[in-house]
Amino acid sequence: MKKSLLLTFGMVCLLMTGYSQTFNLIWGGPGDANSEFDGGLNDWTAVAGTSSVYNVPPDCASNRTPTSTEADPDAVWVWDANGTAASGAFWGTRGPIASTSVANGTAVFNSSFLDNGGSDSNCGGGSAPSPHSGSLVSPSFSCEGHSSVFIRFHQYYRNFVATTSVDVSIDGGTTWIQDTINEQLSFNDETDADDVQLINISDIAANQPNVMIRFTFSGEYYFWIIDDVYVIEQAEQDLALGDFFMPFNYATPASQITTDTSVFLVDVINKGKSTIDNYRVHVRLYNQETNEVVYQDSVMGPASIAAGDTLTVDLPGTYVPGDVPAGTVYTMEYKVDVLDVIGLNPGGNLEVRGTLDDANPADNIKTQDYVVSSFTYSKEPGPLFATRPGLDGDYSMGNVYRTASFWPDNTSFMATDAVVSVARPSLQPLQGFTISAFLLEVSDSIAADFSQLNTLPDIGQDNQDLKIIATANHSFTSEDNFDEVDIQLLDFETFDPGVKINPAKTYIVLVRYFDAANELLQAFNDQIQYFYTSTVIYQDRWYSGGFTPKHAAVIRLRIDMTTSTDEIALPEYAVKVYPNPTADQIQVDMALDAVNDGIVVLADMTGRVIDIRSFQQAQNRNFTFNAAKLANGTYIVRLATREGTKTTKVIVQH
C-alpha cells in the first residue's frame, strides 16, 4: 500500500488556492451585525463581572494578593474598532485578530487594560483590577428543527492565569451550562491570531426554542478577542487530528538522540456530515527559534473517511536526528487539509485545485515540542498534579529511557542523578519522609513494547531482566511539594557516585514509595500523548501502561560523559579551532586521515561537558559551537575517534 501511496502523491497536480464551504446557518452568519460585531456589540449584553480590591496600591513587580473580590461595573467586554487589545500594557507589536470581518470591529475582554490602564507600572491601578471576570451574552435565538447545533467563532486569546468558557442557556439565561476552552494554553501562551473554534452544543441546544450563548473570561491577563460568531448545523467538511505518534522523549540528551529513528502516524477524525474522499496529511519538524525545517513529509489520504469515523494515517518517511546541538527546542507539527479535487487531467493524473475551508481549522493542526538537552532525559516539561495508585500500600513508579544505538569509540557515559517531584495530600510538609530511587538496566530479551513486563517479578538480585545497577535513598528536609529534587545515584556494586551505562540499552528510573512514605503522591504531567511505554507502575505486579499514555511521571535521568586522558594522540592537523580567542562562535574543522566515527566535545577546564556533537563515517567535517553565553575563560575542545583523540584549548573573551 505504501508504494501506491507514494505513486499517487507523486502524480498530484496542485494549484494552491482556497475554497469556502457554505454553512447551514441557524443564527447569524456573514453580514449579520450581531455575528460580526459590526460597529458595536449591538444586541449582545456585556454583563458586569467582578474585580479585586487591594489594601495598598500594587505595582507590576509585586506579588499582589487581593483583600477581596467584588462586583464591578467596569469589568466588562467592549467593542474595539481595530480588533486588538492594544490599549493594555504588554500588547507589544501584535497585530489584530485575523477574522473575516475584523474591519467592522470585534468584541474584546481586555484584562490587561482593566488592570493597568495601559501602563506597565500601574498593575492593579486600572478601572477593574485583576483577578476579575466578565461575560458577553448573546440575544436569544431558536434552534427548533435542528438536531445538530454548533457554535463557530474566531478568537485571539493570550493567557496568564485565566479561564475562558463558552456557556449555553436554554431557559432565557436563568441557568447556564459551562464549557471551558483554551485549557491547553500555559502561562503567557496565546492562540494564533486566526484561530477558529467549533463547539458542539447539540446535546444542550438541539430543537430548543430559547437558546442563548455566553463568553466568560475569569482570572488575570491578558486578553480575549472574538468575532464572527455563527451558530450552524453540523458542517459538511470537518476533519480533525486526534492522537499522533510522539517518537521522542520530551527531553533527550544530544548524545543519545542521534539514532532515535522516528516514524510518523496520526489519527484523522471526520467530525462532519459528509464522507471525505480527498485529503492530505503533512508532518514537519522545525527549530522553534530559527524556524528551520529539519524534516517534512506528506501523503494523500489512503482511504475515504465516513462521517464519524477515525482513520490512522501512516506517513511513508522516517527521520533520524543525527548530530543536533544541545539546548535546541524543536516542534513536531501534524496538519490535515481537505482537498478540492476536480478529477483527472489529460495526462491521467489527479488534479487538485486547492484546499477547501474546514469548519474548524483549529483542530486540523496538532503540535508537540521536544527538547534536545545537554544531559537530561525527561518525559515532561514540569509537574502539573500528583497522584498514586488507588490501592493502599507500597508502590513504585518509573520512567523508561533508551540510549543511542551508536556511541563513538573512546566515548562513554554514566548515569549521575535521578530527578523526582512528589507531593503530599493537602500539600502537607514532606519533611521526615524517605523514598528510594533505582536505575534498572532492562535485559535485551524484553521486547521493546514491554509486553513481557507484566509477567516479571519485583526488582531484586534474582531479577536479571530488570537488573539494579544504581540506587539511592532520599530523606526530605526543606523541600516543598512539587519541587524537582535531585537524587545522586550510587553504583549498586561499589556505591561510588554515578554508574556506567551502555549504548543500545533500555533503562528504567524507578522511585519506590515504601512504609510511611507510601502516602506520598508522584507528580505527573498529562500534556503529551505517548504511544509507547512511558511510565510504568509496580504494586504487587507490573503495569506497563502506567495510568494512561498521557500520564507521564516527573522522574528524570541525568547523565554525564566520562572523560579520560589522551592515550593515542591524533596529529596536530586533525583539529583546527578558530577564532581563538573568540566571543560568539567556536569553529572546529576536523581533518582525519580516513573515514571514521567519533565525537567532538566542548568542556570547561573542570571537565564539565557543555556540548557534544557526534558523527559517523566522516573524514572532513566542520562543527560550530555557540560561545555567546559562555563565561570568559579557557575551554577544551576534544575530538575522539577509534584511532585516537586530540584536545585543544580555546579562550572565550567577550
C-alpha positions as CSV (number, residue, x, y, z in Angstrom):
1,M,0.0,0.0,0.0
2,K,2.8,2.4,0.7
3,K,4.1,2.1,-2.8
4,S,0.8,3.1,-4.3
5,L,0.5,6.0,-1.8
6,L,3.9,7.3,-2.9
7,L,2.9,7.0,-6.6
8,T,-0.3,8.8,-6.0
9,F,1.4,11.6,-4.2
10,G,3.9,12.0,-7.0
11,M,1.2,12.4,-9.5
12,V,-0.9,15.1,-7.8
13,C,-1.0,18.5,-9.5
14,L,-1.7,21.4,-7.1
15,L,-2.9,24.9,-7.7
16,M,-2.7,26.4,-4.2
17,T,-5.9,28.3,-3.7
18,G,-8.6,28.1,-1.0
19,Y,-12.3,27.4,-1.5
20,S,-15.0,28.2,1.1
21,Q,-17.7,25.8,2.2
22,T,-21.3,27.0,2.8
23,F,-22.6,26.7,6.3
24,N,-26.2,25.8,7.2
25,L,-26.8,28.7,9.4
26,I,-29.1,28.6,12.5
27,W,-28.3,32.1,13.8
28,G,-26.1,34.9,12.5
29,G,-23.7,34.4,9.7
30,P,-21.7,36.6,7.2
31,G,-23.2,40.1,7.0
32,D,-25.1,39.7,10.3
33,A,-24.3,42.7,12.5
34,N,-24.5,40.6,15.7
35,S,-22.3,37.9,14.4
36,E,-19.7,40.4,13.1
37,F,-20.0,43.0,15.9
38,D,-20.5,45.4,13.1
39,G,-20.0,48.9,14.6
40,G,-20.6,47.7,18.2
41,L,-21.8,45.0,20.5
42,N,-25.3,45.5,19.1
43,D,-27.8,43.1,20.7
44,W,-25.1,41.4,22.8
45,T,-25.2,42.3,26.5
46,A,-21.9,42.9,28.4
47,V,-22.6,41.6,31.9
48,A,-20.5,43.3,34.6
49,G,-18.4,40.8,36.5
50,T,-16.1,41.2,39.5
51,S,-12.7,42.6,40.2
52,S,-10.3,42.8,43.1
53,V,-9.7,45.2,45.9
54,Y,-6.2,45.8,47.5
55,N,-5.0,47.3,50.7
56,V,-2.1,49.1,49.1
57,P,-1.6,50.3,45.5
58,P,0.2,47.4,43.9
59,D,2.7,47.6,41.0
60,C,3.7,45.1,38.3
61,A,6.7,43.9,40.2
62,S,4.8,43.0,43.4
63,N,3.2,39.7,44.3
64,R,-0.3,41.0,44.5
65,T,-2.8,39.5,46.9
66,P,-6.3,41.0,46.7
67,T,-8.1,41.6,50.0
68,S,-11.5,40.9,48.4
69,T,-13.2,40.5,45.1
70,E,-16.4,42.5,44.5
71,A,-18.9,43.1,41.8
72,D,-17.5,45.8,39.4
73,P,-19.5,47.6,36.7
74,D,-16.2,48.3,34.8
75,A,-15.2,44.6,34.4
76,V,-17.0,44.3,31.0
77,W,-16.5,43.3,27.4
78,V,-16.2,46.2,25.0
79,W,-16.3,46.8,21.2
80,D,-12.9,47.5,19.5
81,A,-12.8,49.0,16.1
82,N,-9.4,47.7,15.3
83,G,-9.7,44.1,16.5
84,T,-6.9,44.5,19.1
85,A,-6.4,44.9,22.8
86,A,-3.6,47.4,22.3
87,S,-4.8,49.8,24.9
88,G,-3.5,47.5,27.6
89,A,0.1,47.2,28.6
90,F,2.1,44.3,27.3
91,W,0.4,44.2,23.9
92,G,3.7,44.7,22.2
93,T,3.8,44.6,18.4
94,R,0.9,42.2,17.9
95,G,-1.5,42.7,15.1
96,P,-5.3,42.4,15.1
97,I,-7.3,39.2,15.2
98,A,-7.3,37.7,11.7
99,S,-11.1,37.3,11.5
100,T,-13.2,37.6,8.3
101,S,-15.0,40.8,9.4
102,V,-12.3,42.4,11.5
103,A,-12.7,45.6,9.5
104,N,-16.0,46.4,11.2
105,G,-14.9,45.7,14.7
106,T,-14.7,42.9,17.3
107,A,-15.6,42.2,20.9
108,V,-12.8,42.1,23.5
109,F,-12.3,41.5,27.2
110,N,-9.1,43.5,27.7
111,S,-7.9,42.1,31.1
112,S,-4.6,43.9,30.8
113,F,-6.2,47.4,30.3
114,L,-8.7,46.8,33.0
115,D,-5.9,46.0,35.5
116,N,-3.2,48.5,34.5
117,G,-4.9,51.2,32.4
118,G,-2.3,50.9,29.7
119,S,0.8,51.4,31.9
120,D,3.2,48.6,32.8
121,S,4.0,50.4,36.1
122,N,0.3,50.6,37.1
123,C,-0.7,47.0,37.7
124,G,-3.7,46.9,39.9
125,G,-4.3,50.6,39.4
126,G,-6.8,50.2,36.5
127,S,-10.5,50.6,36.4
128,A,-11.2,47.0,37.3
129,P,-8.1,45.3,38.8
130,S,-7.5,41.6,38.2
131,P,-8.3,38.9,39.0
132,H,-11.7,39.8,37.5
133,S,-14.4,38.3,35.4
134,G,-16.9,39.5,32.7
135,S,-19.4,37.9,30.4
136,L,-20.8,38.7,26.9
137,V,-24.3,37.3,26.4
138,S,-26.0,36.8,23.0
139,P,-29.6,37.6,22.2
140,S,-32.0,34.6,22.4
141,F,-32.5,32.5,19.2
142,S,-34.3,29.4,18.3
143,C,-32.8,26.0,17.3
144,E,-36.1,24.4,16.7
145,G,-36.0,21.9,13.8
146,H,-32.2,21.5,14.1
147,S,-30.9,18.2,15.5
148,S,-27.3,19.4,15.3
149,V,-26.1,22.7,16.7
150,F,-22.5,24.1,16.7
151,I,-21.0,27.4,17.7
152,R,-18.3,28.6,15.3
153,F,-16.2,31.8,16.1
154,H,-12.9,33.4,15.6
155,Q,-10.8,34.1,18.6
156,Y,-7.4,35.6,19.6
157,Y,-6.6,34.8,23.2
158,R,-3.5,35.3,25.4
159,N,-3.4,33.6,28.8
160,F,-1.6,34.4,32.0
161,V,-3.7,32.9,34.8
162,A,-7.2,32.9,33.4
163,T,-10.0,30.6,32.2
164,T,-12.3,31.2,29.2
165,S,-15.6,29.5,28.7
166,V,-18.5,29.3,26.2
167,D,-21.7,28.8,28.1
168,V,-25.2,27.8,26.9
169,S,-28.6,28.5,28.3
170,I,-32.0,27.2,27.1
171,D,-34.1,28.9,29.7
172,G,-33.6,32.6,28.9
173,G,-30.4,32.9,30.9
174,T,-31.6,31.6,34.2
175,T,-29.2,28.7,34.2
176,W,-26.1,28.1,32.2
177,I,-24.1,25.0,31.2
178,Q,-20.4,25.9,31.0
179,D,-17.7,24.6,28.6
180,T,-14.2,25.7,29.4
181,I,-11.9,26.1,26.4
182,N,-8.3,27.0,25.8
183,E,-7.2,24.9,28.7
184,Q,-4.1,23.7,26.7
185,L,-2.5,27.2,27.0
186,S,0.0,27.7,29.8
187,F,1.4,30.9,31.3
188,N,2.0,33.6,28.6
189,D,0.8,31.2,25.8
190,E,-1.5,32.5,23.2
191,T,-3.6,31.3,20.3
192,D,-2.8,32.2,16.7
193,A,-4.5,35.4,15.6
194,D,-6.5,33.4,13.0
195,D,-7.7,30.7,15.5
196,V,-11.2,29.3,14.8
197,Q,-13.2,27.4,17.3
198,L,-16.1,25.0,16.6
199,I,-18.0,23.7,19.7
200,N,-20.7,21.1,19.5
201,I,-23.7,22.1,21.7
202,S,-26.2,19.7,20.2
203,D,-26.8,17.8,23.4
204,I,-27.9,21.0,25.0
205,A,-29.5,23.2,22.3
206,A,-30.9,20.8,19.6
207,N,-34.5,21.6,18.9
208,Q,-34.7,24.2,21.7
209,P,-36.7,27.4,21.2
210,N,-34.9,29.7,23.5
211,V,-31.2,29.4,23.3
212,M,-28.5,31.9,24.4
213,I,-24.7,31.7,24.4
214,R,-22.3,33.5,26.7
215,F,-18.5,34.1,26.5
216,T,-16.9,34.4,30.0
217,F,-13.3,35.5,30.9
218,S,-12.2,34.9,34.5
219,G,-8.8,35.5,36.0
220,E,-5.7,37.6,35.3
221,Y,-4.4,38.8,32.0
222,Y,-4.1,39.3,29.1
223,F,-7.0,39.5,26.5
224,W,-9.7,37.6,24.7
225,I,-10.9,38.9,21.4
226,I,-13.8,37.2,19.5
227,D,-15.5,37.9,16.2
228,D,-17.7,36.2,13.5
229,V,-19.9,34.2,15.9
230,Y,-22.1,31.8,13.9
231,V,-24.5,29.1,15.1
232,I,-24.6,26.4,12.5
233,E,-25.6,22.9,11.8
234,Q,-23.0,20.2,11.6
235,A,-20.7,21.2,8.8
236,E,-20.1,19.1,5.6
237,Q,-16.3,19.3,5.8
238,D,-14.9,19.0,9.3
239,L,-11.7,16.9,9.6
240,A,-9.7,16.9,12.9
241,L,-6.5,15.4,14.0
242,G,-6.6,13.1,17.1
243,D,-3.7,11.2,18.7
244,F,-0.4,11.2,17.0
245,F,2.9,9.3,17.4
246,M,5.3,11.1,19.6
247,P,8.6,9.3,18.9
248,F,10.9,11.2,21.3
249,N,11.0,11.9,25.0
250,Y,10.1,15.4,25.9
251,A,13.8,15.9,26.5
252,T,16.7,13.7,25.3
253,P,20.4,14.4,25.6
254,A,22.1,15.4,22.3
255,S,24.4,12.4,22.6
256,Q,21.6,9.9,22.8
257,I,19.0,11.3,20.3
258,T,21.4,10.8,17.4
259,T,20.0,7.4,16.4
260,D,16.4,7.8,17.7
261,T,14.7,6.8,14.5
262,S,11.2,8.1,14.1
263,V,8.2,7.0,12.1
264,F,5.1,9.2,11.8
265,L,1.4,8.4,12.1
266,V,-1.7,10.3,13.2
267,D,-5.4,9.7,13.7
268,V,-7.7,11.6,11.3
269,I,-11.3,12.1,12.5
270,N,-14.2,13.0,10.4
271,K,-16.5,15.2,12.5
272,G,-18.5,16.4,9.5
273,K,-21.7,15.2,7.8
274,S,-20.0,14.1,4.5
275,T,-17.6,11.3,3.7
276,I,-14.2,12.8,2.9
277,D,-12.5,11.2,0.0
278,N,-9.6,13.5,-0.7
279,Y,-7.3,14.9,2.0
280,R,-3.6,15.3,2.6
281,V,-1.7,14.8,5.8
282,H,1.6,16.7,6.5
283,V,4.2,16.4,9.2
284,R,7.2,18.7,9.7
285,L,9.8,19.2,12.4
286,Y,11.3,22.6,12.8
287,N,13.7,24.5,15.1
288,Q,11.5,26.7,17.3
289,E,14.0,29.5,17.5
290,T,15.1,29.7,13.8
291,N,12.0,28.1,12.2
292,E,14.4,25.9,10.2
293,V,12.6,22.8,9.0
294,V,14.8,19.7,9.7
295,Y,12.3,17.2,8.3
296,Q,9.0,17.2,6.4
297,D,6.8,14.7,4.7
298,S,3.2,14.4,3.4
299,V,0.9,11.8,2.0
300,M,-2.5,11.7,0.3
301,G,-5.3,10.1,2.4
302,P,-5.1,6.3,1.9
303,A,-8.9,5.8,2.1
304,S,-12.1,7.6,2.4
305,I,-13.3,8.5,5.9
306,A,-17.0,8.2,6.6
307,A,-18.9,10.7,8.9
308,G,-18.0,9.8,12.5
309,D,-15.1,7.5,11.6
310,T,-11.4,7.7,12.5
311,L,-8.5,6.5,10.3
312,T,-4.9,6.2,11.3
313,V,-2.7,7.6,8.6
314,D,0.9,6.3,8.3
315,L,3.3,8.6,6.6
316,P,5.9,6.8,4.5
317,G,9.1,8.5,5.6
318,T,11.4,8.1,8.6
319,Y,13.6,10.6,10.4
320,V,17.0,10.1,12.2
321,P,18.1,13.2,14.1
322,G,21.8,12.6,13.8
323,D,24.0,15.5,15.0
324,V,21.8,18.1,16.7
325,P,23.0,20.8,19.1
326,A,22.1,20.6,22.8
327,G,19.8,23.3,24.1
328,T,17.6,23.3,21.0
329,V,13.8,23.1,21.1
330,Y,12.0,21.6,18.2
331,T,8.3,21.5,17.3
332,M,6.6,18.5,15.7
333,E,3.6,19.6,13.7
334,Y,0.9,17.5,12.0
335,K,-1.6,19.1,9.7
336,V,-4.5,17.8,7.6
337,D,-6.1,19.6,4.6
338,V,-9.4,18.8,2.8
339,L,-8.6,18.9,-1.0
340,D,-10.7,20.3,-3.8
341,V,-10.2,17.6,-6.4
342,I,-11.6,18.3,-9.9
343,G,-10.7,15.0,-11.5
344,L,-8.0,13.7,-13.7
345,N,-6.1,16.0,-16.1
346,P,-5.4,15.0,-19.7
347,G,-2.3,13.2,-18.6
348,G,-4.3,10.9,-16.3
349,N,-3.0,12.5,-13.1
350,L,-5.2,13.5,-10.2
351,E,-5.7,17.3,-10.4
352,V,-6.2,19.2,-7.1
353,R,-7.4,22.8,-7.5
354,G,-6.6,23.7,-3.9
355,T,-7.9,23.2,-0.3
356,L,-11.4,23.5,1.0
357,D,-12.2,25.5,4.1
358,D,-12.7,23.3,7.1
359,A,-15.4,24.1,9.6
360,N,-12.8,24.2,12.4
361,P,-9.2,24.9,11.3
362,A,-8.0,24.9,14.9
363,D,-8.2,21.1,15.2
364,N,-6.6,20.5,11.8
365,I,-3.1,21.1,13.3
366,K,-1.5,19.3,16.3
367,T,1.9,20.3,17.6
368,Q,4.3,19.0,20.3
369,D,7.6,20.5,21.4
370,Y,10.6,18.4,22.3
371,V,14.0,19.4,23.6
372,V,17.5,18.3,22.7
373,S,19.1,18.7,26.1
374,S,22.7,18.6,27.3
375,F,22.4,15.6,29.7
376,T,18.8,15.2,30.9
377,Y,16.2,12.7,29.9
378,S,12.6,13.8,30.7
379,K,9.1,12.8,29.7
380,E,7.5,16.1,30.6
381,P,8.1,19.9,30.8
382,G,7.1,20.1,34.5
383,P,4.7,18.8,37.2
384,L,1.0,19.7,36.9
385,F,-0.6,17.4,39.5
386,A,0.2,14.4,41.7
387,T,-1.4,11.0,42.3
388,R,-0.8,7.4,43.3
389,P,-2.5,4.0,42.7
390,G,-5.9,3.6,44.3
391,L,-4.9,0.6,46.4
392,D,-3.3,1.3,49.8
393,G,0.3,0.1,50.4
394,D,3.7,0.5,49.0
395,Y,4.1,1.3,45.3
396,S,6.8,2.1,42.7
397,M,6.7,4.3,39.6
398,G,9.3,4.6,36.9
399,N,10.1,6.1,33.5
400,V,11.6,4.3,30.6
401,Y,14.6,5.8,28.7
402,R,16.8,4.4,26.0
403,T,20.4,5.2,25.0
404,A,21.6,5.7,21.4
405,S,22.4,2.6,19.5
406,F,25.8,4.0,18.5
407,W,28.4,5.6,20.6
408,P,31.8,6.6,19.0
409,D,34.9,4.8,20.2
410,N,36.7,6.4,23.2
411,T,33.3,7.7,24.4
412,S,31.4,6.5,27.5
413,F,28.6,7.8,29.7
414,M,27.4,7.4,33.2
415,A,24.1,8.0,35.0
416,T,24.6,10.5,37.7
417,D,21.2,11.6,39.1
418,A,17.5,10.9,39.3
419,V,15.2,14.0,39.4
420,V,11.9,13.4,41.1
421,S,8.9,15.6,42.0
422,V,6.4,14.5,44.7
423,A,3.6,15.9,46.8
424,R,1.8,15.1,50.0
425,P,-2.0,15.0,50.3
426,S,-3.4,18.5,51.1
427,L,0.2,19.8,50.4
428,Q,1.3,19.0,54.0
429,P,5.1,19.1,54.7
430,L,7.3,16.5,53.2
431,Q,9.9,16.6,56.0
432,G,10.8,13.3,57.5
433,F,9.7,11.0,54.7
434,T,12.2,8.8,52.8
435,I,11.9,7.4,49.3
436,S,14.2,5.1,47.3
437,A,15.4,5.5,43.7
438,F,16.8,2.8,41.5
439,L,18.3,2.6,38.0
440,L,17.3,-0.6,36.2
441,E,19.0,-1.9,33.1
442,V,16.4,-3.9,31.0
443,S,17.5,-7.2,29.5
444,D,17.7,-7.4,25.7
445,S,15.3,-10.3,26.0
446,I,12.5,-7.9,26.9
447,A,10.5,-6.8,23.9
448,A,10.6,-3.1,23.0
449,D,6.8,-2.8,23.7
450,F,7.3,-4.2,27.2
451,S,4.7,-6.8,26.6
452,Q,6.5,-9.2,29.0
453,L,6.8,-6.7,31.8
454,N,3.6,-7.8,33.5
455,T,5.0,-11.3,33.9
456,L,8.2,-10.3,35.7
457,P,8.7,-10.4,39.4
458,D,9.6,-7.4,41.6
459,I,13.1,-6.0,41.4
460,G,15.8,-7.8,43.3
461,Q,19.0,-9.6,43.0
462,D,17.3,-12.6,41.3
463,N,15.6,-10.5,38.6
464,Q,18.2,-10.2,35.8
465,D,15.6,-8.9,33.4
466,L,15.4,-5.7,35.4
467,K,18.9,-5.5,36.8
468,I,19.5,-2.9,39.5
469,I,22.7,-1.0,38.6
470,A,22.3,2.0,40.8
471,T,20.4,3.0,43.9
472,A,19.9,5.9,46.4
473,N,17.7,6.9,49.3
474,H,16.4,10.5,49.8
475,S,15.1,11.9,53.0
476,F,13.1,15.1,52.6
477,T,14.1,18.1,54.8
478,S,13.3,21.6,53.5
479,E,11.9,20.7,50.1
480,D,8.4,21.9,49.1
481,N,5.7,20.0,47.4
482,F,6.3,19.7,43.7
483,D,9.9,20.7,43.9
484,E,12.2,18.9,41.4
485,V,14.5,17.1,43.7
486,D,18.0,15.8,42.6
487,I,18.9,12.4,44.0
488,Q,22.5,11.3,43.4
489,L,22.7,7.8,42.1
490,L,25.2,5.3,43.6
491,D,26.7,2.4,41.8
492,F,24.9,-0.7,43.2
493,E,28.1,-2.7,43.4
494,T,30.7,-0.1,44.6
495,F,28.4,2.6,46.0
496,D,30.6,5.2,44.2
497,P,28.7,8.2,42.8
498,G,27.4,7.5,39.3
499,V,27.2,4.3,37.3
500,K,28.3,3.4,33.8
501,I,25.6,2.9,31.2
502,N,25.8,1.3,27.8
503,P,24.7,2.1,24.3
504,A,21.6,0.5,22.7
505,K,20.1,-0.2,26.2
506,T,16.8,0.5,27.8
507,Y,16.8,1.8,31.4
508,I,14.0,2.4,34.0
509,V,14.4,5.1,36.6
510,L,12.3,3.7,39.4
511,V,11.1,5.5,42.5
512,R,9.8,3.4,45.4
513,Y,7.3,4.8,48.0
514,F,7.5,2.5,51.0
515,D,6.4,2.3,54.6
516,A,5.2,5.7,55.8
517,A,6.2,7.3,52.5
518,N,3.6,5.4,50.6
519,E,1.1,8.2,51.4
520,L,3.2,10.5,49.2
521,L,1.9,11.2,45.7
522,Q,4.0,11.0,42.5
523,A,4.0,14.2,40.4
524,F,2.7,13.9,36.8
525,N,2.2,15.8,33.6
526,D,-0.5,14.9,31.1
527,Q,0.3,17.2,28.2
528,I,1.9,14.6,25.9
529,Q,0.3,11.5,24.4
530,Y,2.9,8.7,24.3
531,F,2.2,5.8,22.0
532,Y,4.8,3.6,23.5
533,T,5.6,2.6,27.1
534,S,6.5,5.7,29.1
535,T,5.7,5.4,32.8
536,V,5.4,2.0,34.5
537,I,3.9,1.1,37.8
538,Y,4.6,-1.7,40.3
539,Q,2.1,-2.6,43.0
540,D,2.1,-6.3,43.7
541,R,2.7,-6.7,39.9
542,W,4.0,-4.6,37.0
543,Y,1.7,-2.4,34.9
544,S,3.4,-1.5,31.7
545,G,0.8,1.0,30.6
546,G,1.0,3.2,33.7
547,F,-2.2,5.1,34.3
548,T,-2.7,6.2,30.6
549,P,-0.4,7.0,27.8
550,K,-0.8,10.7,28.6
551,H,0.2,10.4,32.3
552,A,4.0,10.9,32.4
553,A,5.7,10.8,35.8
554,V,8.1,13.6,36.7
555,I,11.0,11.2,37.0
556,R,14.1,12.2,35.1
557,L,17.5,10.9,34.5
558,R,20.7,12.9,34.3
559,I,23.8,11.5,32.6
560,D,27.3,12.8,32.0
561,M,30.2,11.9,29.8
562,T,33.2,10.2,31.3
563,T,36.5,11.7,30.3
564,S,40.0,10.2,30.0
565,T,43.4,11.4,29.1
566,D,44.6,11.1,25.5
567,E,46.0,7.6,25.0
568,I,46.7,7.7,21.3
569,A,47.2,11.3,20.0
570,L,45.8,12.3,16.7
571,P,48.1,14.5,14.6
572,E,48.0,18.3,15.0
573,Y,46.2,18.9,11.7
574,A,43.3,16.7,12.8
575,V,41.7,19.6,14.7
576,K,41.7,23.3,13.9
577,V,39.9,25.6,16.4
578,Y,39.2,29.2,15.5
579,P,38.9,32.1,16.1
580,N,41.0,31.9,19.3
581,P,40.2,34.0,21.3
582,T,36.5,34.1,20.4
583,A,33.4,35.9,21.6
584,D,30.5,34.5,19.6
585,Q,31.2,31.1,17.9
586,I,33.8,28.4,18.2
587,Q,34.6,26.9,14.8
588,V,36.1,23.4,14.7
589,D,37.5,22.0,11.4
590,M,38.2,18.2,11.5
591,A,40.5,16.6,9.0
592,L,41.1,12.9,9.5
593,D,43.4,10.6,7.5
594,A,40.5,8.3,6.8
595,V,36.7,8.0,7.2
596,N,35.9,7.4,10.9
597,D,33.2,7.6,13.6
598,G,33.6,9.9,16.6
599,I,32.6,12.7,18.8
600,V,33.6,16.3,19.4
601,V,33.2,17.7,22.9
602,L,33.2,21.2,24.3
603,A,34.0,21.3,28.0
604,D,35.3,23.7,30.6
605,M,38.6,23.3,32.5
606,T,36.9,21.3,35.3
607,G,35.9,18.6,32.7
608,R,32.2,19.6,32.8
609,V,30.8,18.9,29.3
610,I,29.0,21.8,27.8
611,D,28.0,20.4,24.3
612,I,28.6,17.3,22.3
613,R,28.5,16.6,18.6
614,S,28.7,13.0,17.2
615,F,29.5,11.9,13.6
616,Q,29.5,8.7,11.6
617,Q,31.6,7.8,8.5
618,A,33.1,11.2,8.2
619,Q,36.6,12.4,7.3
620,N,36.4,16.1,6.9
621,R,33.8,17.9,8.9
622,N,33.0,21.4,10.3
623,F,31.3,22.0,13.7
624,T,30.1,25.2,15.2
625,F,29.6,25.8,18.9
626,N,27.8,28.8,20.4
627,A,30.1,30.7,22.7
628,A,27.9,33.8,23.1
629,K,26.5,32.7,26.5
630,L,29.7,31.2,27.9
631,A,31.6,33.0,30.7
632,N,35.0,34.4,29.9
633,G,37.7,31.7,30.4
634,T,39.5,28.8,28.8
635,Y,37.6,25.8,27.4
636,I,38.6,22.5,25.9
637,V,37.6,21.1,22.5
638,R,38.2,17.3,22.4
639,L,38.0,15.1,19.3
640,A,37.7,11.3,19.9
641,T,37.7,8.6,17.3
642,R,38.6,4.9,17.0
643,E,42.1,5.9,16.0
644,G,42.8,8.3,18.9
645,T,42.0,11.6,20.5
646,K,43.1,15.3,20.2
647,T,42.5,18.0,22.7
648,T,42.8,21.8,22.0
649,K,42.2,24.8,24.2
650,V,40.2,27.8,23.2
651,I,39.7,31.1,25.1
652,V,36.3,32.8,25.3
653,Q,36.6,36.6,25.8
654,H,33.6,38.9,25.5
